[in-house]
Amino acid sequence: MEFENANNRPSSAPDPGAGFYSGASDRIPRFMGGLGLVLTAVAWWEFGRAPALGFLGGSVIAFLNFQWLKSGVTGLADRITRSGETQYGKGIIARFLLRYVLMGAAAYGILTSFPASLRGLFAGLFLPVGAIVCEAVYEAYAVLTRKK
């Protein structure tokens, strides 16, 4: 496949294919799991038990939030594309709000059990950002090392 660069000249940039990019939604949770375990061990080593447990709790909350968000968006998209009709949003909004209530309750439980774990909890909530960065690096590496 040829692409046009800024000078309107065709270039032979590699096309990794739609399958490669659609696999990102499966790779990101794996990156989250790996990063969560590794960074929990690092936090335990560097900061002690309470911050590491807070980080682990924040990581679990972030992972579940990502999975629930992914399944909710996928389900909504499937319903809209299958029926072609306007969907009522009351149930969808209720599920999104319930997700935040459950995450807040889990965070409250962690903070009341381990008050010293506040920083770890907040750091763990950023786990999806780290996983997305890992995915971006992986995609860049795959494109740059692909043979032309």
N, CA, C and O atoms as a GROMACS GRO file, in nm:
protein
  592
    1MET      N    1   0.084  -0.116   0.000
    1MET     CA    2   0.000   0.000   0.000
    1MET      C    3   0.089   0.123   0.000
    1MET      O    4   0.191   0.126   0.068
    2GLU      N    5   0.050   0.223  -0.076
    2GLU     CA    6   0.131   0.345  -0.083
    2GLU      C    7   0.058   0.459  -0.015
    2GLU      O    8  -0.064   0.474  -0.025
    3PHE      N    9   0.136   0.539   0.055
    3PHE     CA   10   0.085   0.657   0.123
    3PHE      C   11   0.151   0.779   0.063
    3PHE      O   12   0.262   0.770   0.008
    4GLU      N   13   0.084   0.892   0.073
    4GLU     CA   14   0.145   1.016   0.026
    4GLU      C   15   0.204   1.089   0.144
    4GLU      O   16   0.138   1.103   0.247
    5ASN      N   17   0.327   1.136   0.130
    5ASN     CA   18   0.389   1.212   0.238
    5ASN      C   19   0.357   1.360   0.219
    5ASN      O   20   0.275   1.397   0.135
    6ALA      N   21   0.422   1.446   0.297
    6ALA     CA   22   0.394   1.590   0.293
    6ALA      C   23   0.420   1.650   0.156
    6ALA      O   24   0.358   1.750   0.121
    7ASN      N   25   0.508   1.592   0.078
    7ASN     CA   26   0.540   1.643  -0.056
    7ASN      C   27   0.456   1.579  -0.164
    7ASN      O   28   0.485   1.594  -0.282
    8ASN      N   29   0.350   1.507  -0.125
    8ASN     CA   30   0.259   1.437  -0.216
    8ASN      C   31   0.331   1.333  -0.301
    8ASN      O   32   0.290   1.306  -0.414
    9ARG      N   33   0.436   1.277  -0.247
    9ARG     CA   34   0.505   1.168  -0.316
    9ARG      C   35   0.467   1.037  -0.248
    9ARG      O   36   0.459   1.031  -0.125
   10PRO      N   37   0.443   0.932  -0.326
   10PRO     CA   38   0.408   0.805  -0.263
   10PRO      C   39   0.525   0.748  -0.182
   10PRO      O   40   0.641   0.759  -0.222
   11SER      N   41   0.491   0.689  -0.069
   11SER     CA   42   0.592   0.621   0.011
   11SER      C   43   0.545   0.479   0.037
   11SER      O   44   0.427   0.449   0.023
   12SER      N   45   0.635   0.395   0.074
   12SER     CA   46   0.599   0.254   0.096
   12SER      C   47   0.598   0.224   0.246
   12SER      O   48   0.661   0.127   0.289
   13ALA      N   49   0.527   0.305   0.325
   13ALA     CA   50   0.515   0.280   0.468
   13ALA      C   51   0.438   0.150   0.489
   13ALA      O   52   0.339   0.125   0.419
   14PRO      N   53   0.480   0.070   0.582
   14PRO     CA   54   0.415  -0.059   0.603
   14PRO      C   55   0.274  -0.042   0.657
   14PRO      O   56   0.247   0.048   0.737
   15ASP      N   57   0.185  -0.129   0.614
   15ASP     CA   58   0.048  -0.130   0.662
   15ASP      C   59   0.031  -0.253   0.750
   15ASP      O   60   0.020  -0.364   0.699
   16PRO      N   61   0.030  -0.235   0.884
   16PRO     CA   62   0.022  -0.351   0.970
   16PRO      C   63  -0.112  -0.422   0.966
   16PRO      O   64  -0.122  -0.535   1.013
   17GLY      N   65  -0.213  -0.361   0.914
   17GLY     CA   66  -0.341  -0.428   0.900
   17GLY      C   67  -0.436  -0.398   1.015
   17GLY      O   68  -0.393  -0.367   1.126
   18ALA      N   69  -0.564  -0.407   0.986
   18ALA     CA   70  -0.667  -0.375   1.085
   18ALA      C   71  -0.666  -0.476   1.200
   18ALA      O   72  -0.697  -0.439   1.314
   19GLY      N   73  -0.633  -0.600   1.172
   19GLY     CA   74  -0.629  -0.702   1.276
   19GLY      C   75  -0.529  -0.671   1.385
   19GLY      O   76  -0.553  -0.699   1.503
   20PHE      N   77  -0.418  -0.615   1.346
   20PHE     CA   78  -0.314  -0.580   1.443
   20PHE      C   79  -0.365  -0.474   1.540
   20PHE      O   80  -0.348  -0.488   1.661
   21TYR      N   81  -0.428  -0.369   1.488
   21TYR     CA   82  -0.475  -0.261   1.573
   21TYR      C   83  -0.598  -0.301   1.654
   21TYR      O   84  -0.614  -0.254   1.767
   22SER      N   85  -0.683  -0.386   1.600
   22SER     CA   86  -0.800  -0.430   1.677
   22SER      C   87  -0.759  -0.520   1.793
   22SER      O   88  -0.836  -0.537   1.888
   23GLY      N   89  -0.640  -0.576   1.787
   23GLY     CA   90  -0.590  -0.658   1.898
   23GLY      C   91  -0.547  -0.577   2.018
   23GLY      O   92  -0.517  -0.633   2.123
   24ALA      N   93  -0.542  -0.445   2.004
   24ALA     CA   94  -0.500  -0.359   2.115
   24ALA      C   95  -0.594  -0.373   2.234
   24ALA      O   96  -0.550  -0.368   2.348
   25SER      N   97  -0.724  -0.392   2.209
   25SER     CA   98  -0.819  -0.405   2.319
   25SER      C   99  -0.797  -0.534   2.398
   25SER      O  100  -0.842  -0.544   2.513
   26ASP      N  101  -0.730  -0.631   2.340
   26ASP     CA  102  -0.694  -0.753   2.412
   26ASP      C  103  -0.556  -0.742   2.476
   26ASP      O  104  -0.532  -0.802   2.581
   27ARG      N  105  -0.467  -0.666   2.414
   27ARG     CA  106  -0.332  -0.654   2.468
   27ARG      C  107  -0.324  -0.559   2.587
   27ARG      O  108  -0.245  -0.582   2.678
   28ILE      N  109  -0.404  -0.454   2.589
   28ILE     CA  110  -0.398  -0.356   2.698
   28ILE      C  111  -0.428  -0.420   2.833
   28ILE      O  112  -0.353  -0.393   2.927
   29PRO      N  113  -0.531  -0.503   2.850
   29PRO     CA  114  -0.550  -0.568   2.980
   29PRO      C  115  -0.432  -0.657   3.021
   29PRO      O  116  -0.401  -0.668   3.140
   30ARG      N  117  -0.368  -0.720   2.924
   30ARG     CA  118  -0.249  -0.801   2.958
   30ARG      C  119  -0.135  -0.712   3.005
   30ARG      O  120  -0.064  -0.747   3.100
   31PHE      N  121  -0.116  -0.598   2.938
   31PHE     CA  122  -0.016  -0.503   2.986
   31PHE      C  123  -0.051  -0.455   3.126
   31PHE      O  124   0.037  -0.439   3.211
   32MET      N  125  -0.180  -0.431   3.151
   32MET     CA  126  -0.221  -0.385   3.283
   32MET      C  127  -0.190  -0.490   3.390
   32MET      O  128  -0.142  -0.455   3.498
   33GLY      N  129  -0.216  -0.615   3.361
   33GLY     CA  130  -0.187  -0.721   3.458
   33GLY      C  131  -0.039  -0.732   3.487
   33GLY      O  132   0.002  -0.742   3.602
   34GLY      N  133   0.042  -0.732   3.382
   34GLY     CA  134   0.186  -0.742   3.400
   34GLY      C  135   0.244  -0.623   3.474
   34GLY      O  136   0.324  -0.638   3.566
   35LEU      N  137   0.204  -0.503   3.432
   35LEU     CA  138   0.252  -0.382   3.499
   35LEU      C  139   0.207  -0.378   3.644
   35LEU      O  140   0.284  -0.340   3.733
   36GLY      N  141   0.083  -0.418   3.669
   36GLY     CA  142   0.032  -0.416   3.806
   36GLY      C  143   0.112  -0.504   3.899
   36GLY      O  144   0.144  -0.464   4.010
   37LEU      N  145   0.145  -0.624   3.853
   37LEU     CA  146   0.222  -0.716   3.937
   37LEU      C  147   0.365  -0.667   3.958
   37LEU      O  148   0.417  -0.669   4.069
   38VAL      N  149   0.429  -0.625   3.850
   38VAL     CA  150   0.568  -0.579   3.860
   38VAL      C  151   0.578  -0.454   3.947
   38VAL      O  152   0.664  -0.445   4.034
   39LEU      N  153   0.490  -0.357   3.923
   39LEU     CA  154   0.497  -0.233   3.999
   39LEU      C  155   0.454  -0.250   4.144
   39LEU      O  156   0.500  -0.176   4.231
   40THR      N  157   0.367  -0.347   4.172
   40THR     CA  158   0.334  -0.376   4.311
   40THR      C  159   0.456  -0.429   4.384
   40THR      O  160   0.483  -0.390   4.498
   41ALA      N  161   0.530  -0.518   4.319
   41ALA     CA  162   0.653  -0.570   4.380
   41ALA      C  163   0.755  -0.459   4.402
   41ALA      O  164   0.821  -0.454   4.506
   42VAL      N  165   0.769  -0.370   4.305
   42VAL     CA  166   0.862  -0.257   4.318
   42VAL      C  167   0.817  -0.165   4.432
   42VAL      O  168   0.900  -0.119   4.511
   43ALA      N  169   0.687  -0.139   4.441
   43ALA     CA  170   0.636  -0.052   4.549
   43ALA      C  171   0.660  -0.117   4.685
   43ALA      O  172   0.694  -0.048   4.781
   44TRP      N  173   0.642  -0.248   4.694
   44TRP     CA  174   0.667  -0.318   4.820
   44TRP      C  175   0.814  -0.304   4.859
   44TRP      O  176   0.846  -0.277   4.975
   45TRP      N  177   0.900  -0.322   4.763
   45TRP     CA  178   1.044  -0.314   4.788
   45TRP      C  179   1.086  -0.173   4.829
   45TRP      O  180   1.164  -0.156   4.923
   46GLU      N  181   1.035  -0.073   4.759
   46GLU     CA  182   1.078   0.065   4.781
   46GLU      C  183   1.006   0.135   4.897
   46GLU      O  184   1.067   0.210   4.972
   47PHE      N  185   0.874   0.110   4.911
   47PHE     CA  186   0.795   0.191   5.003
   47PHE      C  187   0.733   0.114   5.118
   47PHE      O  188   0.687   0.174   5.215
   48GLY      N  189   0.730  -0.016   5.110
   48GLY     CA  190   0.674  -0.096   5.218
   48GLY      C  191   0.539  -0.156   5.182
   48GLY      O  192   0.489  -0.144   5.071
   49ARG      N  193   0.482  -0.222   5.282
   49ARG     CA  194   0.362  -0.300   5.262
   49ARG      C  195   0.239  -0.215   5.232
   49ARG      O  196   0.169  -0.241   5.134
   50ALA      N  197   0.210  -0.114   5.313
   50ALA     CA  198   0.086  -0.037   5.298
   50ALA      C  199   0.076   0.033   5.162
   50ALA      O  200  -0.026   0.020   5.095
   51PRO      N  201   0.178   0.105   5.118
   51PRO     CA  202   0.167   0.166   4.984
   51PRO      C  203   0.156   0.062   4.873
   51PRO      O  204   0.086   0.084   4.774
   52ALA      N  205   0.223  -0.051   4.888
   52ALA     CA  206   0.216  -0.155   4.785
   52ALA      C  207   0.075  -0.215   4.780
   52ALA      O  208   0.023  -0.241   4.671
   53LEU      N  209   0.015  -0.237   4.895
   53LEU     CA  210  -0.122  -0.289   4.895
   53LEU      C  211  -0.220  -0.185   4.840
   53LEU      O  212  -0.316  -0.220   4.772
   54GLY      N  213  -0.195  -0.058   4.871
   54GLY     CA  214  -0.277   0.048   4.811
   54GLY      C  215  -0.264   0.050   4.660
   54GLY      O  216  -0.363   0.065   4.589
   55PHE      N  217  -0.141   0.035   4.612
   55PHE     CA  218  -0.119   0.032   4.467
   55PHE      C  219  -0.189  -0.088   4.405
   55PHE      O  220  -0.252  -0.076   4.300
   56LEU      N  221  -0.178  -0.203   4.470
   56LEU     CA  222  -0.244  -0.322   4.419
   56LEU      C  223  -0.396  -0.302   4.415
   56LEU      O  224  -0.461  -0.339   4.317
   57GLY      N  225  -0.452  -0.244   4.521
   57GLY     CA  226  -0.596  -0.217   4.523
   57GLY      C  227  -0.636  -0.119   4.413
   57GLY      O  228  -0.736  -0.141   4.345
   58GLY      N  229  -0.559  -0.013   4.396
   58GLY     CA  230  -0.587   0.083   4.289
   58GLY      C  231  -0.576   0.019   4.151
   58GLY      O  232  -0.653   0.050   4.061
   59SER      N  233  -0.480  -0.071   4.136
   59SER     CA  234  -0.462  -0.142   4.009
   59SER      C  235  -0.581  -0.232   3.979
   59SER      O  236  -0.628  -0.238   3.865
   60VAL      N  237  -0.630  -0.301   4.081
   60VAL     CA  238  -0.746  -0.388   4.062
   60VAL      C  239  -0.868  -0.305   4.025
   60VAL      O  240  -0.944  -0.341   3.935
   61ILE      N  241  -0.888  -0.193   4.096
   61ILE     CA  242  -1.000  -0.105   4.064
   61ILE      C  243  -0.989  -0.054   3.920
   61ILE      O  244  -1.087  -0.054   3.846
   62ALA      N  245  -0.871  -0.011   3.880
   62ALA     CA  246  -0.850   0.040   3.745
   62ALA      C  247  -0.873  -0.069   3.641
   62ALA      O  248  -0.933  -0.044   3.536
   63PHE      N  249  -0.825  -0.190   3.669
   63PHE     CA  250  -0.843  -0.301   3.576
   63PHE      C  251  -0.993  -0.332   3.558
   63PHE      O  252  -1.041  -0.346   3.446
   64LEU      N  253  -1.064  -0.344   3.670
   64LEU     CA  254  -1.207  -0.373   3.662
   64LEU      C  255  -1.283  -0.262   3.591
   64LEU      O  256  -1.373  -0.288   3.511
   65ASN      N  257  -1.246  -0.137   3.619
   65ASN     CA  258  -1.310  -0.025   3.553
   65ASN      C  259  -1.287  -0.032   3.402
   65ASN      O  260  -1.381  -0.010   3.325
   66PHE      N  261  -1.166  -0.063   3.359
   66PHE     CA  262  -1.135  -0.074   3.217
   66PHE      C  263  -1.219  -0.186   3.153
   66PHE      O  264  -1.276  -0.167   3.045
   67GLN      N  265  -1.227  -0.300   3.220
   67GLN     CA  266  -1.302  -0.413   3.164
   67GLN      C  267  -1.452  -0.380   3.156
   67GLN      O  268  -1.517  -0.409   3.056
   68TRP      N  269  -1.506  -0.318   3.261
   68TRP     CA  270  -1.648  -0.283   3.260
   68TRP      C  271  -1.677  -0.179   3.154
   68TRP      O  272  -1.779  -0.186   3.086
   69LEU      N  273  -1.590  -0.082   3.140
   69LEU     CA  274  -1.608   0.020   3.039
   69LEU      C  275  -1.603  -0.041   2.899
   69LEU      O  276  -1.685  -0.008   2.813
   70LYS      N  277  -1.507  -0.128   2.877
   70LYS     CA  278  -1.492  -0.195   2.747
   70LYS      C  279  -1.616  -0.278   2.714
   70LYS      O  280  -1.666  -0.272   2.602
   71SER      N  281  -1.665  -0.356   2.810
   71SER     CA  282  -1.782  -0.440   2.783
   71SER      C  283  -1.908  -0.354   2.765
   71SER      O  284  -1.994  -0.387   2.684
   72GLY      N  285  -1.918  -0.244   2.840
   72GLY     CA  286  -2.034  -0.157   2.824
   72GLY      C  287  -2.038  -0.090   2.689
   72GLY      O  288  -2.144  -0.082   2.626
   73VAL      N  289  -1.925  -0.040   2.644
   73VAL     CA  290  -1.918   0.025   2.514
   73VAL      C  291  -1.942  -0.076   2.402
   73VAL      O  292  -2.012  -0.047   2.305
   74THR      N  293  -1.883  -0.194   2.416
   74THR     CA  294  -1.904  -0.298   2.315
   74THR      C  295  -2.050  -0.340   2.308
   74THR      O  296  -2.106  -0.354   2.199
   75GLY      N  297  -2.112  -0.360   2.424
   75GLY     CA  298  -2.253  -0.397   2.427
   75GLY      C  299  -2.343  -0.290   2.368
   75GLY      O  300  -2.436  -0.321   2.293
   76LEU      N  301  -2.315  -0.165   2.400
   76LEU     CA  302  -2.393  -0.055   2.345
   76LEU      C  303  -2.377  -0.047   2.193
   76LEU      O  304  -2.475  -0.030   2.121
   77ALA      N  305  -2.256  -0.059   2.146
   77ALA     CA  306  -2.231  -0.055   2.002
   77ALA      C  307  -2.301  -0.171   1.931
   77ALA      O  308  -2.357  -0.153   1.823
   78ASP      N  309  -2.296  -0.289   1.992
   78ASP     CA  310  -2.364  -0.404   1.930
   78ASP      C  311  -2.515  -0.383   1.923
   78ASP      O  312  -2.578  -0.414   1.822
   79ARG      N  313  -2.573  -0.330   2.030
   79ARG     CA  314  -2.718  -0.307   2.029
   79ARG      C  315  -2.757  -0.204   1.925
   79ARG      O  316  -2.858  -0.220   1.856
   80ILE      N  317  -2.680  -0.100   1.913
   80ILE     CA  318  -2.714   0.006   1.817
   80ILE      C  319  -2.698  -0.044   1.674
   80ILE      O  320  -2.783  -0.017   1.590
   81THR      N  321  -2.590  -0.117   1.646
   81THR     CA  322  -2.569  -0.162   1.509
   81THR      C  323  -2.664  -0.274   1.469
   81THR      O  324  -2.698  -0.287   1.352
   82ARG      N  325  -2.707  -0.356   1.565
   82ARG     CA  326  -2.799  -0.465   1.532
   82ARG      C  327  -2.940  -0.414   1.509
   82ARG      O  328  -3.006  -0.456   1.414
   83SER      N  329  -2.988  -0.325   1.595
   83SER     CA  330  -3.127  -0.284   1.584
   83SER      C  331  -3.147  -0.167   1.489
   83SER      O  332  -3.250  -0.158   1.422
   84GLY      N  333  -3.049  -0.078   1.482
   84GLY     CA  334  -3.063   0.039   1.397
   84GLY      C  335  -3.158   0.143   1.454
   84GLY      O  336  -3.183   0.245   1.390
   85GLU      N  337  -3.212   0.117   1.573
   85GLU     CA  338  -3.306   0.210   1.636
   85GLU      C  339  -3.235   0.289   1.744
   85GLU      O  340  -3.126   0.252   1.790
   86THR      N  341  -3.297   0.397   1.785
   86THR     CA  342  -3.244   0.477   1.895
   86THR      C  343  -3.261   0.399   2.024
   86THR      O  344  -3.368   0.346   2.053
   87GLN      N  345  -3.154   0.392   2.101
   87GLN     CA  346  -3.157   0.319   2.228
   87GLN      C  347  -3.185   0.416   2.342
   87GLN      O  348  -3.137   0.529   2.342
   88TYR      N  349  -3.263   0.370   2.438
   88TYR     CA  350  -3.288   0.450   2.556
   88TYR      C  351  -3.171   0.436   2.651
   88TYR      O  352  -3.121   0.325   2.671
   89GLY      N  353  -3.129   0.546   2.709
   89GLY     CA  354  -3.006   0.547   2.785
   89GLY      C  355  -3.018   0.526   2.934
   89GLY      O  356  -2.917   0.530   3.004
   90LYS      N  357  -3.139   0.504   2.989
   90LYS     CA  358  -3.154   0.493   3.134
   90LYS      C  359  -3.074   0.376   3.191
   90LYS      O  360  -3.003   0.393   3.290
   91GLY      N  361  -3.084   0.261   3.131
   91GLY     CA  362  -3.010   0.144   3.179
   91GLY      C  363  -2.861   0.159   3.161
   91GLY      O  364  -2.783   0.118   3.247
   92ILE      N  365  -2.821   0.218   3.051
   92ILE     CA  366  -2.679   0.239   3.023
   92ILE      C  367  -2.620   0.337   3.124
   92ILE      O  368  -2.511   0.315   3.177
   93ILE      N  369  -2.692   0.447   3.148
   93ILE     CA  370  -2.644   0.545   3.246
   93ILE      C  371  -2.639   0.485   3.385
   93ILE      O  372  -2.545   0.511   3.460
   94ALA      N  373  -2.738   0.405   3.420
   94ALA     CA  374  -2.739   0.341   3.553
   94ALA      C  375  -2.618   0.249   3.570
   94ALA      O  376  -2.557   0.248   3.677
   95ARG      N  377  -2.584   0.174   3.467
   95ARG     CA  378  -2.466   0.086   3.477
   95ARG      C  379  -2.337   0.164   3.489
   95ARG      O  380  -2.248   0.127   3.565
   96PHE      N  381  -2.325   0.274   3.414
   96PHE     CA  382  -2.205   0.356   3.425
   96PHE      C  383  -2.194   0.417   3.564
   96PHE      O  384  -2.085   0.420   3.621
   97LEU      N  385  -2.304   0.465   3.619
   97LEU     CA  386  -2.302   0.523   3.753
   97LEU      C  387  -2.274   0.417   3.859
   97LEU      O  388  -2.200   0.442   3.954
   98LEU      N  389  -2.333   0.299   3.842
   98LEU     CA  390  -2.308   0.190   3.937
   98LEU      C  391  -2.160   0.154   3.939
   98LEU      O  392  -2.105   0.122   4.044
   99ARG      N  393  -2.097   0.158   3.824
   99ARG     CA  394  -1.954   0.129   3.816
   99ARG      C  395  -1.875   0.224   3.904
   99ARG      O  396  -1.784   0.182   3.976
  100TYR      N  397  -1.908   0.352   3.898
  100TYR     CA  398  -1.836   0.450   3.980
  100TYR      C  399  -1.868   0.436   4.128
  100TYR      O  400  -1.781   0.458   4.213
  101VAL      N  401  -1.991   0.400   4.161
  101VAL     CA  402  -2.027   0.377   4.302
  101VAL      C  403  -1.948   0.258   4.357
  101VAL      O  404  -1.896   0.265   4.468
  102LEU      N  405  -1.939   0.151   4.280
  102LEU     CA  406  -1.863   0.034   4.324
  102LEU      C  407  -1.714   0.065   4.339
  102LEU      O  408  -1.651   0.019   4.434
  103MET      N  409  -1.659   0.142   4.245
  103MET     CA  410  -1.517   0.179   4.255
  103MET      C  411  -1.494   0.268   4.377
  103MET      O  412  -1.394   0.252   4.447
  104GLY      N  413  -1.585   0.361   4.403
  104GLY     CA  414  -1.572   0.447   4.521
  104GLY      C  415  -1.581   0.368   4.650
  104GLY      O  416  -1.507   0.395   4.744
  105ALA      N  417  -1.672   0.271   4.655
  105ALA     CA  418  -1.685   0.188   4.774
  105ALA      C  419  -1.558   0.106   4.796
  105ALA      O  420  -1.513   0.090   4.910
  106ALA      N  421  -1.501   0.053   4.689
  106ALA     CA  422  -1.376  -0.024   4.702
  106ALA      C  423  -1.262   0.066   4.749
  106ALA      O  424  -1.184   0.026   4.835
  107ALA      N  425  -1.253   0.185   4.694
  107ALA     CA  426  -1.149   0.278   4.737
  107ALA      C  427  -1.168   0.318   4.882
  107ALA      O  428  -1.070   0.329   4.956
  108TYR      N  429  -1.291   0.339   4.924
  108TYR     CA  430  -1.319   0.372   5.064
  108TYR      C  431  -1.277   0.257   5.155
  108TYR      O  432  -1.218   0.279   5.260
  109GLY      N  433  -1.308   0.136   5.114
  109GLY     CA  434  -1.269   0.019   5.194
  109GLY      C  435  -1.118   0.007   5.207
  109GLY      O  436  -1.066  -0.025   5.315
  110ILE      N  437  -1.048   0.032   5.100
  110ILE     CA  438  -0.902   0.024   5.104
  110ILE      C  439  -0.846   0.132   5.195
  110ILE      O  440  -0.756   0.106   5.275
  111LEU      N  441  -0.898   0.253   5.182
  111LEU     CA  442  -0.845   0.364   5.262
  111LEU      C  443  -0.877   0.351   5.410
  111LEU      O  444  -0.797   0.392   5.494
  112THR      N  445  -0.992   0.294   5.444
  112THR     CA  446  -1.023   0.276   5.586
  112THR      C  447  -0.944   0.161   5.645
  112THR      O  448  -0.914   0.161   5.765
  113SER      N  449  -0.911   0.063   5.564
  113SER     CA  450  -0.832  -0.051   5.613
  113SER      C  451  -0.684  -0.016   5.624
  113SER      O  452  -0.617  -0.054   5.720
  114PHE      N  453  -0.634   0.057   5.526
  114PHE     CA  454  -0.492   0.094   5.520
  114PHE      C  455  -0.480   0.244   5.491
  114PHE      O  456  -0.457   0.281   5.376
  115PRO      N  457  -0.494   0.330   5.592
  115PRO     CA  458  -0.489   0.475   5.564
  115PRO      C  459  -0.357   0.521   5.503
  115PRO      O  460  -0.354   0.622   5.433
  116ALA      N  461  -0.249   0.450   5.528
  116ALA     CA  462  -0.118   0.490   5.474
  116ALA      C  463  -0.104   0.457   5.326
  116ALA      O  464  -0.002   0.488   5.265
  117SER      N  465  -0.206   0.394   5.268
  117SER     CA  466  -0.195   0.350   5.129
  117SER      C  467  -0.255   0.447   5.030
  117SER      O  468  -0.275   0.412   4.913
  118LEU      N  469  -0.285   0.570   5.072
  118LEU     CA  470  -0.351   0.666   4.984
  118LEU      C  471  -0.273   0.694   4.856
  118LEU      O  472  -0.329   0.689   4.747
  119ARG      N  473  -0.145   0.722   4.869
  119ARG     CA  474  -0.064   0.751   4.749
  119ARG      C  475  -0.056   0.629   4.657
  119ARG      O  476  -0.064   0.643   4.535
  120GLY      N  477  -0.040   0.512   4.716
  120GLY     CA  478  -0.036   0.390   4.634
  120GLY      C  479  -0.167   0.367   4.561
  120GLY      O  480  -0.168   0.326   4.445
  121LEU      N  481  -0.279   0.394   4.630
  121LEU     CA  482  -0.409   0.378   4.567
  121LEU      C  483  -0.423   0.470   4.446
  121LEU      O  484  -0.464   0.426   4.339
  122PHE      N  485  -0.388   0.596   4.463
  122PHE     CA  486  -0.398   0.690   4.352
  122PHE      C  487  -0.303   0.652   4.238
  122PHE      O  488  -0.339   0.665   4.121
  123ALA      N  489  -0.184   0.606   4.271
  123ALA     CA  490  -0.090   0.564   4.167
  123ALA      C  491  -0.145   0.444   4.091
  123ALA      O  492  -0.132   0.436   3.969
  124GLY      N  493  -0.206   0.350   4.162
  124GLY     CA  494  -0.263   0.232   4.096
  124GLY      C  495  -0.377   0.266   4.002
  124GLY      O  496  -0.399   0.195   3.904
  125LEU      N  497  -0.450   0.373   4.031
  125LEU     CA  498  -0.560   0.412   3.944
  125LEU      C  499  -0.512   0.459   3.807
  125LEU      O  500  -0.589   0.465   3.712
  126PHE      N  501  -0.383   0.493   3.798
  126PHE     CA  502  -0.326   0.536   3.670
  126PHE      C  503  -0.269   0.419   3.589
  126PHE      O  504  -0.204   0.441   3.487
  127LEU      N  505  -0.293   0.298   3.632
  127LEU     CA  506  -0.242   0.180   3.562
  127LEU      C  507  -0.281   0.175   3.414
  127LEU      O  508  -0.197   0.139   3.331
  128PRO      N  509  -0.406   0.209   3.376
  128PRO     CA  510  -0.440   0.206   3.234
  128PRO      C  511  -0.353   0.299   3.149
  128PRO      O  512  -0.326   0.270   3.033
  129VAL      N  513  -0.310   0.410   3.206
  129VAL     CA  514  -0.224   0.502   3.131
  129VAL      C  515  -0.093   0.433   3.097
  129VAL      O  516  -0.046   0.441   2.983
  130GLY      N  517  -0.033   0.366   3.194
  130GLY     CA  518   0.091   0.293   3.170
  130GLY      C  519   0.072   0.182   3.068
  130GLY      O  520   0.159   0.160   2.983
  131ALA      N  521  -0.041   0.113   3.075
  131ALA     CA  522  -0.067   0.005   2.980
  131ALA      C  523  -0.086   0.061   2.838
  131ALA      O  524  -0.041  -0.001   2.741
  132ILE      N  525  -0.149   0.174   2.825
  132ILE     CA  526  -0.169   0.234   2.693
  132ILE      C  527  -0.036   0.282   2.637
  132ILE      O  528  -0.011   0.271   2.516
  133VAL      N  529   0.051   0.334   2.722
  133VAL     CA  530   0.185   0.373   2.678
  133VAL      C  531   0.262   0.250   2.629
  133VAL      O  532   0.328   0.254   2.525
  134CYS      N  533   0.252   0.140   2.703
  134CYS     CA  534   0.318   0.015   2.660
  134CYS      C  535   0.263  -0.031   2.525
  134CYS      O  536   0.339  -0.075   2.439
  135GLU      N  537   0.132  -0.021   2.507
  135GLU     CA  538   0.072  -0.058   2.379
  135GLU      C  539   0.122   0.031   2.266
  135GLU      O  540   0.151  -0.019   2.157
  136ALA      N  541   0.134   0.160   2.291
  136ALA     CA  542   0.183   0.252   2.188
  136ALA      C  543   0.327   0.220   2.151
  136ALA      O  544   0.363   0.221   2.033
  137VAL      N  545   0.409   0.190   2.250
  137VAL     CA  546   0.549   0.153   2.223
  137VAL      C  547   0.554   0.023   2.144
  137VAL      O  548   0.632   0.010   2.050
  138TYR      N  549   0.470  -0.074   2.182
  138TYR     CA  550   0.465  -0.202   2.110
  138TYR      C  551   0.423  -0.181   1.964
  138TYR      O  552   0.484  -0.239   1.874
  139GLU      N  553   0.320  -0.100   1.942
  139GLU     CA  554   0.276  -0.076   1.804
  139GLU      C  555   0.382  -0.004   1.723
  139GLU      O  556   0.405  -0.037   1.606
  140ALA      N  557   0.448   0.094   1.783
  140ALA     CA  558   0.555   0.165   1.712
  140ALA      C  559   0.669   0.069   1.678
  140ALA      O  560   0.722   0.072   1.567
  141TYR      N  561   0.706  -0.016   1.772
  141TYR     CA  562   0.812  -0.114   1.748
  141TYR      C  563   0.771  -0.209   1.635
  141TYR      O  564   0.852  -0.239   1.547
  142ALA      N  565   0.647  -0.256   1.638
  142ALA     CA  566   0.601  -0.350   1.536
  142ALA      C  567   0.602  -0.286   1.398
  142ALA      O  568   0.638  -0.352   1.300
  143VAL      N  569   0.563  -0.161   1.388
  143VAL     CA  570   0.561  -0.094   1.258
  143VAL      C  571   0.704  -0.064   1.210
  143VAL      O  572   0.735  -0.082   1.093
  144LEU      N  573   0.789  -0.020   1.301
  144LEU     CA  574   0.925   0.017   1.261
  144LEU      C  575   1.013  -0.103   1.226
  144LEU      O  576   1.106  -0.091   1.145
  145THR      N  577   0.985  -0.217   1.284
  145THR     CA  578   1.067  -0.336   1.255
  145THR      C  579   1.007  -0.423   1.146
  145THR      O  580   1.068  -0.523   1.108
  146ARG      N  581   0.891  -0.389   1.096
  146ARG     CA  582   0.827  -0.466   0.990
  146ARG      C  583   0.909  -0.452   0.863
  146ARG      O  584   0.952  -0.343   0.827
  147LYS      N  585   0.930  -0.562   0.795
  147LYS     CA  586   1.006  -0.559   0.670
  147LYS      C  587   0.921  -0.500   0.560
  147LYS      O  588   0.802  -0.529   0.549
  148LYS      N  589   0.983  -0.418   0.479
  148LYS     CA  590   0.911  -0.352   0.370
  148LYS      C  591   0.903  -0.441   0.249
  148LYS      O  592   0.846  -0.401   0.147
   0.00000   0.00000   0.00000
